[in-house]
Amino acid sequence: MSHIRVMLDYFHPWPNSAGFFVARDRGWYREAGLEVELSVQDPGRGDTLEYLARRQCDFGIFPPNRLLVRRAQGQPLIAVSAVNHRALEAVQTITGRGIERPRDLAGRRLAYNPTPRGRALVRHLVAADGGDPDAVVTVDAGYRELTVDDLESGEADATFGVYWSWDALRGGLPEERRLTWPVDEIGAPRYHSYLLGAHEETVRADPDAVRRFLAATARGFAEAAADQPATLALLERVIPYFPRPLIARSLELVAPTWTDRDGRWGTIAENRMGPYAHWLATQGVLSTADGWRTAYRTDLLPDPALPDAAAVLAARSGA
């Protein structure tokens, strides 16, 4: 049995990784001849793509912009499937700060990680709503994702980069005090929040193993979405330090992002990758948008595509 190490998308597991845990728990990786280890990155050693570049993991989850930057540098890394079919990031604020829409961030303190891509997207969102992006006061939050409780205590007036399906749910402030705007609803370019990929040599050396891994993973994500009570019980074992209602709500919100409009898992959309690459280039995040077409491949995905989550649940229950 082949050992495969998968680097997840965050500093700790969260419901967006549920499909991997379900596939392993149900024995579907084992049936495919794979022994799968699920791990998280050590930021002191680098992000997931750094691990892949060093061949210290076999597969990893990463944002497309980071992949495109490394591809432009000549690194042989490639995406083989999508994990999310929409952006997970959001702008969040609370009532009483005079912020009722993105343009109101002008003159306010916005906490986020001011990477080149982060700065560009903040400016884009504010300008798209008619605001002055130069007037936004940046609070460098680094890797921290501020909660509504942090905003209430005065650390900032708003935050950017929190996930509407995770970080934005945390904190004790009542729901009626929270204002959360997913970035793809306020003018951001369309993009996959996360892709799943590997080193090109991994794919070249054993494409059959990649196919078996992706088929089992697609099955895991379909099952995770279809049977959320069982998935919640499994997630509680791997992230026991978060409250059950938070995990359950996050799973409910993020599960629909795992499939495209046709109910397929893994498909990487040309109309997301291309325009996003060009937008990154116009913002100076990429030196050129050339080469985005070769940054991914989808021919290793299950064929025919798995049915959607509802169909999986119906079939499993004998309906």
Backbone bond lengths (Angstrom), bond angles and torsions (degrees), N, CA, C in turn:
res aa  C-N    CA-C-N  psi(-1)  N-CA   C-N-CA  omega(-1)  CA-C   N-CA-C  phi
1 M - - - 1.473 - - 1.525 109.55 -
2 S 1.348 117.02 132.95 1.450 121.92 -178.01 1.522 110.70 -80.86
3 H 1.333 115.57 135.31 1.458 120.69 176.22 1.515 108.84 -89.88
4 I 1.337 116.77 129.97 1.460 122.62 179.91 1.520 108.74 -127.75
5 R 1.317 115.35 130.34 1.466 120.47 177.20 1.518 109.26 -106.22
6 V 1.328 115.48 126.17 1.459 122.27 -178.98 1.522 108.91 -113.25
7 M 1.331 116.54 126.21 1.458 121.85 177.38 1.528 108.60 -94.29
8 L 1.325 116.51 120.89 1.456 121.55 -176.77 1.530 111.20 -77.74
9 D 1.343 116.41 -179.88 1.453 121.33 -166.33 1.517 115.70 -95.02
10 Y 1.321 118.39 4.17 1.460 118.09 -173.54 1.519 108.16 -146.74
11 F 1.317 116.87 -177.86 1.457 120.86 179.79 1.522 112.21 -76.90
12 H 1.321 115.17 -12.69 1.466 121.48 175.34 1.518 106.87 -151.85
13 P 1.324 118.35 157.58 1.470 118.77 176.22 1.531 110.39 -61.33
14 W 1.306 115.84 148.18 1.458 122.17 171.74 1.518 106.95 -147.41
15 P 1.334 120.34 174.15 1.464 120.05 -170.83 1.516 116.37 -57.21
16 N 1.321 118.98 -19.68 1.459 119.66 178.62 1.527 112.43 -64.35
17 S 1.321 117.19 -19.02 1.467 121.43 179.42 1.525 112.28 -96.45
18 A 1.310 117.74 8.06 1.462 121.18 -171.18 1.518 113.50 -56.40
19 G 1.323 117.84 -37.29 1.452 120.22 -176.57 1.509 114.03 -59.88
20 F 1.318 117.02 -35.58 1.467 120.78 178.70 1.528 110.55 -67.35
21 F 1.329 115.57 -43.32 1.462 119.32 -179.53 1.528 111.44 -66.96
22 V 1.336 116.67 -38.49 1.462 120.08 179.29 1.529 110.24 -66.01
23 A 1.330 117.08 -45.48 1.462 120.29 -179.53 1.522 111.00 -60.32
24 R 1.315 116.31 -38.86 1.468 119.06 179.24 1.527 110.92 -71.81
25 D 1.342 116.28 -43.60 1.462 120.39 -178.16 1.523 111.85 -63.84
26 R 1.336 117.49 -35.64 1.459 120.92 -178.91 1.523 112.42 -80.35
27 G 1.317 117.05 -6.95 1.461 120.67 178.88 1.516 114.11 84.17
28 W 1.328 118.10 12.48 1.461 120.17 -176.30 1.522 112.02 -73.52
29 Y 1.320 118.18 -31.34 1.462 119.02 173.46 1.533 109.79 -67.25
30 R 1.310 115.60 -41.91 1.466 119.69 179.35 1.525 110.75 -60.62
31 E 1.319 116.19 -42.31 1.459 120.00 177.51 1.525 111.51 -61.22
32 A 1.323 116.43 -28.70 1.462 121.42 179.57 1.525 112.27 -86.66
33 G 1.347 116.19 4.88 1.456 120.30 179.49 1.513 114.08 78.53
34 L 1.325 116.08 26.13 1.460 121.06 -175.50 1.523 110.88 -123.92
35 E 1.305 115.99 135.55 1.468 122.22 171.70 1.520 106.63 -106.30
36 V 1.334 117.15 108.33 1.461 121.73 -170.45 1.522 111.60 -102.79
37 E 1.314 115.10 126.41 1.460 123.40 174.58 1.527 107.92 -105.76
38 L 1.325 117.16 126.15 1.456 122.19 179.33 1.523 109.04 -104.81
39 S 1.317 116.86 125.52 1.463 120.76 -174.28 1.519 110.18 -137.75
40 V 1.328 115.44 169.36 1.461 121.15 176.63 1.519 108.88 -122.16
41 Q 1.308 115.02 158.74 1.456 121.50 -175.78 1.521 112.63 -74.36
42 D 1.318 116.08 152.75 1.459 124.01 168.17 1.524 105.80 -101.79
43 P 1.338 118.83 108.78 1.464 120.01 -175.06 1.521 113.22 -59.36
44 G 1.327 116.65 -19.60 1.455 118.97 176.02 1.517 113.10 -70.33
45 R 1.337 116.54 -17.55 1.460 121.67 178.76 1.523 112.58 -104.95
46 G 1.336 116.27 -12.36 1.448 119.06 179.21 1.505 112.42 124.60
47 D 1.334 115.79 175.84 1.452 120.41 -179.93 1.530 110.06 -84.02
48 T 1.321 115.80 -176.07 1.464 120.53 -177.35 1.519 111.85 -58.46
49 L 1.325 117.29 -41.11 1.458 120.11 -178.97 1.521 112.01 -65.44
50 E 1.320 116.88 -31.03 1.468 119.76 175.68 1.520 110.20 -66.23
51 Y 1.321 116.59 -41.29 1.470 120.32 176.17 1.528 110.34 -61.12
52 L 1.335 116.84 -43.58 1.458 119.93 179.14 1.522 111.20 -64.70
53 A 1.326 117.09 -41.11 1.464 120.32 -179.67 1.520 111.24 -62.44
54 R 1.334 116.78 -33.86 1.466 121.64 179.72 1.531 112.07 -85.31
55 R 1.337 116.39 -1.49 1.473 122.21 -176.87 1.524 110.73 61.58
56 Q 1.345 116.75 36.12 1.469 121.61 178.75 1.524 111.99 -98.72
57 C 1.307 116.75 1.28 1.467 122.71 168.21 1.514 106.23 -150.71
58 D 1.316 116.09 162.72 1.464 120.50 -175.86 1.519 112.69 -94.12
59 F 1.323 116.25 -40.11 1.459 122.29 177.09 1.517 108.24 -132.95
60 G 1.322 116.46 155.19 1.455 119.49 178.51 1.517 110.85 -154.99
61 I 1.325 115.30 158.29 1.467 122.94 178.73 1.522 108.08 -106.66
62 F 1.329 116.56 133.79 1.459 120.05 -174.31 1.524 110.23 -155.48
63 P 1.338 117.43 158.88 1.466 120.71 175.53 1.532 109.61 -74.05
64 P 1.326 117.79 146.74 1.472 120.17 -178.26 1.518 113.86 -63.01
65 N 1.335 118.46 -33.82 1.460 119.26 -178.58 1.519 111.73 -62.15
66 R 1.333 116.67 -37.48 1.461 119.48 179.69 1.519 110.79 -69.21
67 L 1.325 116.45 -36.93 1.460 119.35 175.94 1.519 110.74 -62.47
68 L 1.332 117.15 -46.43 1.458 120.91 -177.49 1.524 111.70 -62.77
69 V 1.334 117.09 -37.08 1.464 120.40 177.69 1.524 110.44 -63.40
70 R 1.330 117.08 -44.80 1.464 120.32 -178.94 1.530 111.37 -70.03
71 R 1.320 117.07 -36.20 1.460 119.63 176.19 1.529 110.39 -61.83
72 A 1.333 116.28 -40.01 1.462 120.22 179.06 1.527 111.49 -64.14
73 Q 1.332 115.34 -24.94 1.469 120.60 177.09 1.521 112.21 -85.59
74 G 1.322 116.50 -0.47 1.459 120.48 177.59 1.512 115.50 91.65
75 Q 1.327 117.84 9.88 1.466 119.43 -178.72 1.530 110.31 -78.47
76 P 1.339 118.01 133.61 1.473 122.33 -175.28 1.523 112.98 -82.31
77 L 1.323 115.95 64.99 1.462 122.37 179.13 1.525 108.02 -115.35
78 I 1.326 116.70 146.06 1.455 118.96 -174.77 1.525 111.00 -147.51
79 A 1.319 116.49 143.44 1.466 121.95 175.65 1.524 108.91 -86.87
80 V 1.335 115.91 142.52 1.464 120.48 179.37 1.525 112.35 -120.61
81 S 1.315 117.89 -8.92 1.464 120.96 175.28 1.517 108.72 -164.70
82 A 1.312 115.01 162.57 1.461 121.09 171.81 1.523 108.74 -95.89
83 V 1.318 116.19 150.33 1.463 121.27 172.45 1.522 109.40 -103.57
84 N 1.337 116.27 -45.22 1.474 120.51 -179.14 1.518 110.34 -119.65
85 H 1.309 116.95 138.88 1.454 121.94 -178.21 1.521 113.01 -102.16
86 R 1.302 116.94 13.89 1.457 120.50 171.21 1.517 108.13 -153.62
87 A 1.324 115.95 169.37 1.457 120.96 178.92 1.521 110.42 -73.76
88 L 1.325 116.75 139.37 1.460 121.72 178.53 1.523 112.31 -98.16
89 E 1.315 117.43 -12.74 1.463 120.26 -175.62 1.528 112.16 -74.30
90 A 1.321 114.34 155.90 1.460 120.32 -179.88 1.515 110.23 -147.62
91 V 1.301 114.97 162.09 1.470 123.22 165.30 1.520 105.97 -101.11
92 Q 1.321 115.93 131.93 1.462 118.86 179.74 1.525 110.27 -130.71
93 T 1.322 114.60 139.64 1.454 121.01 174.30 1.525 107.93 -143.41
94 I 1.307 116.27 -173.90 1.459 120.78 -179.93 1.525 108.97 -131.80
95 T 1.305 116.06 160.79 1.462 119.86 179.43 1.527 110.29 -65.66
96 G 1.311 115.08 154.43 1.460 120.39 178.04 1.510 114.27 91.37
97 R 1.337 117.96 0.90 1.473 120.84 179.78 1.523 112.42 -105.25
98 G 1.311 117.25 2.04 1.459 120.24 179.28 1.513 113.70 72.57
99 I 1.308 117.02 22.00 1.470 121.47 179.98 1.525 107.59 -114.05
100 E 1.310 115.77 108.62 1.458 120.28 -178.12 1.515 112.93 -115.74
101 R 1.341 116.07 -8.86 1.458 121.68 178.02 1.521 107.81 -161.69
102 P 1.343 118.80 165.48 1.466 120.52 -173.59 1.520 115.18 -54.68
103 R 1.314 119.24 -37.44 1.462 119.35 -177.78 1.522 112.22 -64.19
104 D 1.344 116.85 -20.83 1.457 120.35 179.65 1.524 112.35 -73.54
105 L 1.338 117.62 -6.27 1.470 120.21 175.99 1.526 111.57 -69.00
106 A 1.310 117.43 -19.33 1.465 120.69 176.03 1.526 109.32 -59.82
107 G 1.331 115.23 126.52 1.457 120.87 -178.46 1.517 113.96 85.07
108 R 1.324 118.15 -1.95 1.463 122.59 179.78 1.522 110.49 -108.53
109 R 1.336 115.29 161.78 1.470 121.47 -179.71 1.525 109.29 -89.46
110 L 1.323 115.23 115.74 1.459 121.84 -178.49 1.524 109.40 -110.39
111 A 1.326 116.59 119.70 1.462 121.43 -178.64 1.529 109.93 -92.69
112 Y 1.327 115.95 128.16 1.459 121.42 176.07 1.523 108.62 -169.29
113 N 1.331 115.35 174.65 1.461 121.01 176.10 1.531 107.25 -88.56
114 P 1.337 118.82 107.47 1.465 121.19 -170.82 1.532 113.66 -79.62
115 T 1.322 116.03 58.69 1.456 120.69 172.03 1.527 108.48 -70.11
116 P 1.331 118.47 165.06 1.472 118.78 177.59 1.524 112.50 -55.47
117 R 1.320 117.30 -42.54 1.457 120.36 178.89 1.528 110.67 -68.78
118 G 1.353 118.34 -39.30 1.453 121.62 178.74 1.515 111.55 -62.88
119 R 1.328 117.14 -45.87 1.462 120.65 178.25 1.525 111.19 -61.32
120 A 1.320 115.77 -43.45 1.462 120.11 -178.61 1.518 111.29 -62.79
121 L 1.324 117.27 -41.59 1.462 119.88 -177.95 1.523 111.35 -70.66
122 V 1.330 117.62 -38.43 1.464 120.25 176.07 1.525 110.23 -60.47
123 R 1.320 116.40 -47.57 1.469 120.27 179.63 1.527 110.56 -60.78
124 H 1.313 115.94 -41.36 1.464 120.85 -179.60 1.528 111.20 -61.65
125 L 1.327 116.45 -46.44 1.461 120.93 -176.96 1.523 111.94 -65.60
126 V 1.315 116.74 -41.94 1.468 120.27 -179.65 1.525 110.19 -68.19
127 A 1.345 116.27 -45.55 1.462 120.05 -179.43 1.529 111.69 -65.25
128 A 1.334 116.61 -37.09 1.468 120.53 -179.56 1.519 111.88 -62.31
129 D 1.329 116.53 -23.93 1.465 120.70 179.95 1.529 111.26 -99.46
130 G 1.331 116.81 8.97 1.455 120.08 176.70 1.513 115.04 87.50
131 G 1.335 117.69 12.55 1.461 121.16 179.84 1.516 112.52 -93.98
132 D 1.315 115.96 174.43 1.470 122.87 179.89 1.522 109.11 -98.50
133 P 1.324 118.82 103.21 1.470 120.19 -177.99 1.530 113.09 -63.78
134 D 1.332 117.66 -25.70 1.466 120.18 179.50 1.528 111.92 -69.67
135 A 1.332 116.78 -17.87 1.464 119.86 -176.92 1.526 112.80 -90.36
136 V 1.325 117.79 -5.54 1.461 120.53 178.64 1.526 109.27 -71.60
137 V 1.308 116.40 130.43 1.471 121.45 179.13 1.520 108.45 -93.34
138 T 1.333 116.31 115.51 1.457 120.91 -176.27 1.517 111.30 -83.57
139 V 1.325 115.88 128.27 1.461 122.66 171.06 1.522 106.02 -109.43
140 D 1.321 116.35 113.13 1.464 121.04 -176.50 1.526 109.35 -73.63
141 A 1.324 116.28 105.62 1.461 121.29 -179.16 1.517 112.45 -93.65
142 G 1.348 117.17 -4.39 1.458 119.21 -178.16 1.519 110.58 58.41
143 Y 1.328 115.78 -134.69 1.460 119.98 -179.72 1.531 112.94 -82.26
144 R 1.323 117.39 -6.64 1.457 119.50 -178.53 1.527 110.99 -69.46
145 E 1.317 116.49 141.02 1.453 122.24 172.55 1.523 106.89 -111.73
146 L 1.325 116.12 102.01 1.460 120.05 -175.74 1.528 110.86 -65.60
147 T 1.309 115.03 142.16 1.456 120.68 176.61 1.530 109.60 -96.53
148 V 1.320 115.84 173.49 1.467 119.71 176.96 1.522 111.02 -62.24
149 D 1.327 117.26 -29.07 1.461 119.77 177.60 1.523 110.81 -66.85
150 D 1.341 116.96 -36.23 1.464 120.71 176.29 1.522 110.62 -66.04
151 L 1.324 116.32 -38.66 1.465 119.38 177.24 1.521 110.88 -66.06
152 E 1.313 116.46 -41.17 1.467 121.30 179.30 1.532 111.06 -62.43
153 S 1.330 116.35 -33.40 1.471 119.52 -178.96 1.520 112.62 -79.63
154 G 1.344 116.69 -7.93 1.458 119.59 173.75 1.515 115.97 102.96
155 E 1.328 118.50 8.55 1.475 119.29 -179.32 1.525 112.02 -65.56
156 A 1.316 117.15 -30.92 1.459 122.55 178.13 1.529 107.62 -162.95
157 D 1.338 115.40 174.18 1.464 119.85 177.40 1.525 111.26 -93.98
158 A 1.321 116.02 -25.75 1.458 121.44 -178.96 1.516 107.91 -158.29
159 T 1.308 115.41 170.16 1.456 120.36 178.56 1.516 109.29 -139.27
160 F 1.318 116.12 149.67 1.455 122.58 177.44 1.525 108.85 -124.78
161 G 1.338 115.90 142.14 1.461 120.11 176.96 1.510 113.53 105.03
162 V 1.335 117.67 -14.53 1.458 119.39 175.36 1.525 108.38 -63.22
163 Y 1.304 116.97 150.73 1.458 120.40 177.28 1.518 109.64 -89.90
164 W 1.334 115.73 130.17 1.467 119.09 179.67 1.526 111.61 -66.40
165 S 1.325 116.68 -15.02 1.463 120.81 179.53 1.528 112.96 -103.73
166 W 1.346 116.62 9.92 1.475 118.65 177.85 1.525 111.62 -150.97
167 D 1.324 117.87 -80.50 1.469 120.80 -173.88 1.527 112.46 -57.70
168 A 1.342 115.80 -38.73 1.462 119.34 -177.49 1.520 112.62 -67.14
169 L 1.338 116.95 -14.75 1.461 121.13 179.13 1.516 112.27 -87.24
170 R 1.327 116.94 -16.86 1.452 121.13 -173.69 1.525 110.86 -78.81
171 G 1.334 115.89 165.48 1.457 121.28 178.58 1.513 111.89 96.28
172 G 1.320 115.38 161.95 1.453 120.74 -174.50 1.512 115.16 -99.17
173 L 1.318 118.06 -1.88 1.465 120.43 -178.04 1.533 109.85 -66.05
174 P 1.322 118.38 137.20 1.467 121.02 -178.98 1.525 112.08 -57.44
175 E 1.309 115.86 150.22 1.457 121.68 -176.93 1.526 112.00 -57.66
176 E 1.317 117.27 -35.75 1.461 119.52 -177.63 1.530 112.94 -69.23
177 R 1.334 117.54 -11.96 1.464 121.25 177.26 1.532 112.50 -91.78
178 R 1.317 117.54 -7.07 1.461 121.85 -174.22 1.532 111.03 -98.69
179 L 1.317 115.91 138.71 1.461 123.07 172.57 1.519 107.06 -124.22
180 T 1.317 117.25 115.78 1.460 122.02 -175.18 1.516 109.71 -127.90
181 W 1.329 116.46 125.01 1.461 121.31 -178.02 1.528 109.78 -122.00
182 P 1.332 118.62 104.67 1.468 119.94 173.12 1.524 109.60 -56.09
183 V 1.330 117.31 136.00 1.462 119.67 -172.59 1.515 112.65 -64.93
184 D 1.344 118.16 -28.17 1.459 118.73 -179.93 1.518 112.22 -78.08
185 E 1.333 116.68 0.67 1.459 120.83 174.29 1.522 111.85 -106.12
186 I 1.337 117.06 -1.80 1.472 120.31 -177.96 1.521 111.87 -128.96
187 G 1.334 116.45 28.21 1.458 118.79 170.42 1.509 117.66 107.64
188 A 1.322 119.37 0.82 1.461 120.60 179.57 1.523 110.37 -71.59
189 P 1.333 117.75 150.39 1.468 118.77 173.22 1.518 109.82 -63.46
190 R 1.315 117.65 153.04 1.457 121.35 -179.61 1.531 109.67 -75.70
191 Y 1.313 116.24 137.69 1.459 119.71 176.61 1.521 110.19 -159.35
192 H 1.331 115.21 157.74 1.454 121.35 171.52 1.532 107.14 -77.07
193 S 1.326 118.09 126.30 1.461 118.49 178.52 1.521 111.14 -63.29
194 Y 1.342 116.13 -43.03 1.458 119.59 -179.44 1.518 111.46 -136.46
195 L 1.331 113.63 142.21 1.453 123.15 172.11 1.521 108.29 -116.92
196 L 1.304 115.73 160.04 1.464 122.46 174.62 1.520 107.01 -112.87
197 G 1.321 116.76 130.43 1.454 118.38 -176.46 1.503 113.74 -151.00
198 A 1.327 114.76 -172.37 1.458 121.59 -174.19 1.526 109.66 -155.14
199 H 1.314 115.63 174.82 1.456 121.49 169.30 1.521 106.92 -73.51
200 E 1.322 117.19 142.48 1.459 119.85 -178.11 1.525 111.98 -58.51
201 E 1.314 117.49 -32.90 1.461 120.37 -179.42 1.525 111.18 -66.83
202 T 1.342 116.62 -34.37 1.468 120.40 176.89 1.517 110.49 -61.11
203 V 1.321 116.13 -43.58 1.464 121.38 -179.50 1.522 110.45 -69.13
204 R 1.325 115.98 -41.67 1.453 120.55 -177.42 1.529 111.70 -68.01
205 A 1.330 115.84 -35.82 1.470 119.82 -174.57 1.519 112.65 -72.08
206 D 1.347 117.89 -36.51 1.463 119.75 -176.13 1.523 110.49 -149.69
207 P 1.336 117.25 72.81 1.476 119.13 -179.26 1.522 112.89 -62.20
208 D 1.336 117.60 -28.10 1.464 119.47 179.30 1.524 110.88 -65.49
209 A 1.335 117.19 -40.46 1.463 120.41 177.73 1.523 110.44 -64.44
210 V 1.339 116.76 -36.96 1.464 120.22 177.15 1.525 109.84 -63.03
211 R 1.324 116.78 -43.66 1.466 120.45 178.92 1.526 111.15 -61.25
212 R 1.322 116.55 -43.63 1.465 120.02 -179.28 1.529 110.58 -65.75
213 F 1.326 115.96 -39.29 1.463 119.73 178.32 1.519 111.07 -64.44
214 L 1.316 117.68 -44.40 1.459 120.97 -178.87 1.524 111.82 -68.07
215 A 1.319 117.33 -36.80 1.469 120.03 179.23 1.520 110.67 -64.74
216 A 1.331 117.02 -44.85 1.466 120.24 178.54 1.518 111.10 -66.35
217 T 1.330 116.65 -37.49 1.464 120.91 179.91 1.527 110.92 -66.98
218 A 1.328 117.41 -43.31 1.464 120.74 177.35 1.527 110.52 -59.26
219 R 1.319 115.97 -40.66 1.465 120.71 177.90 1.525 110.48 -63.76
220 G 1.333 116.28 -39.21 1.463 120.72 178.99 1.512 112.63 -64.38
221 F 1.336 117.43 -42.24 1.462 119.83 -179.97 1.526 111.59 -69.50
222 A 1.332 116.87 -37.51 1.464 119.12 176.70 1.520 110.74 -62.06
223 E 1.332 116.57 -43.12 1.462 120.42 -179.68 1.525 111.17 -68.88
224 A 1.338 116.98 -38.99 1.469 120.65 179.81 1.519 111.12 -61.15
225 A 1.325 116.76 -38.09 1.465 120.62 178.79 1.517 111.63 -74.44
226 A 1.332 116.44 -36.72 1.457 120.48 -174.26 1.518 112.83 -75.86
227 D 1.321 117.33 -40.06 1.465 121.19 -176.97 1.529 109.10 -116.57
228 Q 1.311 115.37 74.97 1.462 119.87 -174.31 1.533 113.57 -69.32
229 P 1.327 121.25 -33.32 1.466 118.87 175.34 1.528 112.96 -59.90
230 A 1.335 117.38 -43.89 1.467 120.21 178.04 1.517 110.62 -67.72
231 T 1.334 116.77 -37.25 1.470 120.66 178.36 1.519 110.55 -65.32
232 L 1.322 116.68 -40.62 1.467 120.85 177.83 1.525 110.44 -59.48
233 A 1.336 117.45 -44.61 1.467 120.45 179.40 1.522 110.72 -60.96
234 L 1.330 117.09 -38.10 1.463 120.67 178.17 1.526 111.11 -69.03
235 L 1.324 117.36 -43.41 1.466 120.52 -179.18 1.519 111.76 -64.39
236 E 1.318 116.48 -33.19 1.466 119.06 178.67 1.530 111.59 -62.76
237 R 1.323 116.87 -23.34 1.463 119.96 178.79 1.524 112.19 -80.78
238 V 1.331 116.68 -26.14 1.467 119.06 -177.27 1.522 112.71 -101.67
239 I 1.344 117.36 -18.95 1.477 120.81 173.09 1.533 108.34 -133.22
240 P 1.326 116.52 66.89 1.467 120.40 -174.41 1.511 114.17 -73.52
241 Y 1.335 117.44 -6.94 1.459 120.29 -175.04 1.531 112.62 -91.42
242 F 1.340 118.72 5.14 1.458 121.18 176.22 1.524 109.77 -113.68
243 P 1.333 117.98 147.59 1.467 120.86 -178.27 1.535 111.99 -63.32
244 R 1.308 115.68 145.36 1.462 121.18 179.89 1.529 112.85 -56.80
245 P 1.363 119.56 -45.84 1.477 118.75 -179.58 1.532 112.45 -60.32
246 L 1.329 117.67 -35.50 1.465 121.09 178.81 1.522 110.25 -64.98
247 I 1.324 117.22 -47.11 1.466 120.97 -179.72 1.528 110.06 -62.67
248 A 1.335 116.58 -44.19 1.464 120.80 -177.96 1.531 111.51 -63.02
249 R 1.320 117.25 -45.09 1.455 120.56 -179.18 1.524 110.86 -67.41
250 S 1.324 116.81 -40.39 1.454 120.68 178.20 1.521 111.00 -61.38
251 L 1.327 116.54 -44.94 1.464 121.13 178.60 1.521 110.52 -60.36
252 E 1.311 116.49 -44.06 1.462 121.01 -179.62 1.524 111.30 -60.18
253 L 1.342 116.76 -39.14 1.454 120.85 -177.27 1.525 112.90 -77.49
254 V 1.319 116.72 -41.59 1.461 119.41 -171.97 1.522 112.84 -81.76
255 A 1.334 118.13 -27.25 1.471 120.82 -175.89 1.533 113.24 -54.50
256 P 1.335 120.18 -42.22 1.471 118.65 -179.90 1.522 113.88 -63.54
257 T 1.328 118.77 -19.07 1.463 120.53 -179.48 1.521 112.39 -78.33
258 W 1.331 118.17 -7.63 1.469 121.23 -176.00 1.516 113.62 -78.99
259 T 1.300 118.11 -15.43 1.456 120.65 -178.24 1.521 110.72 -126.09
260 D 1.335 114.97 154.93 1.455 119.08 177.23 1.528 109.82 -81.55
261 R 1.296 116.80 -173.52 1.466 120.42 -175.57 1.518 112.48 -64.72
262 D 1.325 116.42 -21.62 1.462 120.65 178.53 1.521 112.26 -92.69
263 G 1.338 117.16 8.59 1.449 121.27 178.57 1.510 114.68 77.75
264 R 1.335 117.77 18.05 1.461 121.35 -177.85 1.521 111.05 -97.78
265 W 1.319 115.40 137.42 1.462 120.88 175.69 1.523 109.14 -92.49
266 G 1.321 115.63 141.25 1.456 120.52 169.03 1.500 116.95 95.80
267 T 1.311 119.40 -20.71 1.455 120.50 -175.84 1.531 110.88 -63.54
268 I 1.302 116.06 132.78 1.468 121.88 177.31 1.519 107.13 -101.05
269 A 1.322 116.01 122.00 1.465 120.88 -171.96 1.523 111.82 -87.69
270 E 1.324 115.43 125.99 1.456 120.96 176.67 1.517 111.17 -60.59
271 N 1.355 116.05 -36.44 1.462 118.63 -177.79 1.525 112.90 -77.84
272 R 1.311 117.13 1.37 1.462 120.98 168.90 1.532 110.14 -104.09
273 M 1.309 116.27 -46.33 1.462 119.93 -176.12 1.531 111.98 -65.80
274 G 1.339 116.74 -47.25 1.462 119.70 -176.33 1.519 114.11 -62.98
275 P 1.338 118.05 -58.21 1.469 119.19 -179.99 1.532 113.26 -60.28
276 Y 1.328 116.16 -34.68 1.468 118.83 179.46 1.524 110.34 -67.37
277 A 1.322 116.49 -42.16 1.468 119.88 177.87 1.521 110.51 -60.96
278 H 1.317 116.68 -42.52 1.463 119.77 179.07 1.522 111.03 -66.11
279 W 1.330 117.68 -38.36 1.458 119.90 177.23 1.532 110.46 -63.71
280 L 1.322 117.36 -43.56 1.466 120.87 178.20 1.522 111.23 -60.37
281 A 1.322 116.51 -36.60 1.460 119.76 178.75 1.520 111.33 -69.40
282 T 1.330 117.30 -40.34 1.469 119.32 179.64 1.518 111.50 -66.65
283 Q 1.329 116.80 -25.11 1.466 121.36 179.61 1.527 112.55 -88.64
284 G 1.318 117.05 -1.80 1.462 120.82 -179.96 1.515 114.04 81.01
285 V 1.334 117.66 7.07 1.464 120.60 177.85 1.523 109.67 -74.56
286 L 1.338 116.46 -37.33 1.453 123.21 173.27 1.517 108.91 -110.62
287 S 1.309 116.47 143.46 1.459 119.40 177.27 1.521 110.73 -70.75
288 T 1.317 116.79 -29.93 1.452 122.93 177.70 1.516 109.53 -156.58
289 A 1.322 116.38 150.21 1.468 120.62 177.12 1.519 111.27 -86.30
290 D 1.341 117.29 -7.94 1.453 120.49 -179.86 1.528 110.18 -59.23
291 G 1.304 115.89 139.61 1.458 119.87 175.46 1.513 114.97 98.58
292 W 1.327 118.16 -3.43 1.466 118.76 -177.88 1.528 111.79 -64.42
293 R 1.339 117.05 -29.92 1.460 119.68 -179.14 1.520 112.76 -65.19
294 T 1.309 117.52 -28.30 1.470 120.98 -178.96 1.520 112.24 -92.98
295 A 1.338 117.43 3.96 1.468 120.90 -178.56 1.514 112.17 -82.16
296 Y 1.328 117.09 -6.37 1.461 119.62 -178.57 1.520 109.92 -150.83
297 R 1.331 114.93 161.69 1.463 121.71 172.39 1.519 108.35 -145.26
298 T 1.313 116.23 148.91 1.463 120.50 -177.10 1.522 112.37 -124.18
299 D 1.313 117.27 6.29 1.460 120.38 -176.91 1.521 113.54 -74.94
300 L 1.339 117.58 -6.96 1.457 120.49 179.95 1.525 112.29 -96.77
301 L 1.325 116.93 -2.07 1.455 121.01 -179.86 1.528 111.00 -72.68
302 P 1.339 117.06 157.88 1.474 120.20 179.14 1.524 111.05 -56.15
303 D 1.309 116.36 139.96 1.450 122.75 178.55 1.531 108.72 -141.43
304 P 1.330 117.54 120.99 1.456 127.19 3.55 1.517 112.35 -73.26
305 A 1.353 115.80 161.53 1.461 120.02 -178.62 1.518 110.34 -61.68
306 L 1.327 114.92 147.10 1.455 119.53 176.90 1.520 110.24 -65.15
307 P 1.331 118.21 151.09 1.461 119.89 174.98 1.517 110.57 -66.71
308 D 1.305 115.06 167.42 1.458 117.85 -178.44 1.524 111.23 -70.20
309 A 1.336 114.90 171.58 1.459 120.38 -172.51 1.530 112.30 -60.04
310 A 1.332 116.96 -38.67 1.462 119.27 -178.85 1.524 110.73 -63.35
311 A 1.347 116.34 -39.40 1.451 120.13 179.85 1.521 111.05 -67.43
312 V 1.335 116.36 -37.12 1.459 120.47 177.52 1.524 110.62 -61.98
313 L 1.336 116.46 -45.26 1.450 120.55 -179.32 1.535 110.69 -64.43
314 A 1.334 116.55 -41.81 1.462 120.16 -179.68 1.530 110.78 -63.64
315 A 1.331 115.67 -42.14 1.465 119.58 -179.12 1.516 110.37 -66.25
316 R 1.330 116.87 -40.15 1.456 120.77 -176.71 1.535 111.73 -68.66
317 S 1.338 115.48 -30.15 1.449 120.18 -178.37 1.528 112.49 -89.31
318 G 1.343 115.61 -5.44 1.441 120.09 179.02 1.511 113.78 82.45
319 A 1.335 116.17 13.12 1.466 119.78 -179.20 1.522 110.77 -71.64
